[in-house]
C-alpha cells in the first residue's frame, strides 16, 4: 500500500458525460500528480499540483481539469467524455517540490466510457 | 519538454538469464531517473532510482547505470525469476521546481521458466 488513495476504483459512464476522480495523497505529501494510462500504453503525465497551486501541465485535454484543495486532496474532472478517454487514471504524490523526490502511485481509477 | 525513449518494447528471457532495458532522454537538465515496475492492472511501483551525481547503483539483483554525457540510462536485472515478469518503465525528471516525471513507453519483460 503506497498510502495514496483513489476513488472510485472502477467507473463506467456514457459518452458525453462528466466524471470526477478523487485522490488523497500520502500523509504529509504536498505534491499531487495525475497520469493517464490507456490500454497497453505508457503513462502520460497530465498535471501536477503543489500545495494547492498548479505547478506543471502535460498532455491534458481542455475537456479535463483538476484542482487541489486546502486539505491537499485532489480531483480530476473529465467532461464531454469520449470513447478514447477510457483508461486507467493514476494519482501520485510526493513529499515536496524539488528535484528527485520519489513519487508514489495510487491504485488507479479505471474509467470505461461506453 | 522532456522526451524519454525506451527500448526494447518487449523482452523475453530464460529464467536465470539477465535482462537489460535501455532509455535515452532529451533534456540535459534532467537529473533524477527512477525505474518503475508495473504488474498487470496494478500501480507502478518504484524499484530503483539514480541521481545524476551517481553513475551506477545496485540493489540485490537490480542495477541501474547512468551516462549523462550520452543521456542514457539502463536497468539491469540479473538471475531473472518468473516474478520479474511485468512492464518496466523508466522516467526522467526535469531539473526545475516541479517534480513531474516523464515516462518511457515501457518494456514488457517475460521471464520463461
Interface residues (C-beta under 8 A of the other chain):
Chain A: X2 X31 X33 X35 X41 X42 X43 X44 X45 X48 X50 X55 X56 X58 X88 X90 X94 X97 X98 X99 X100 X101 X102 X103 X104 X105 X106 X107 X108
Chain B: X1 X31 X32 X34 X36 X41 X42 X43 X44 X45 X46 X49 X51 X89 X93 X95 X96 X97 X98 X99 X100 X101 X102 X103 X104 X105 X106
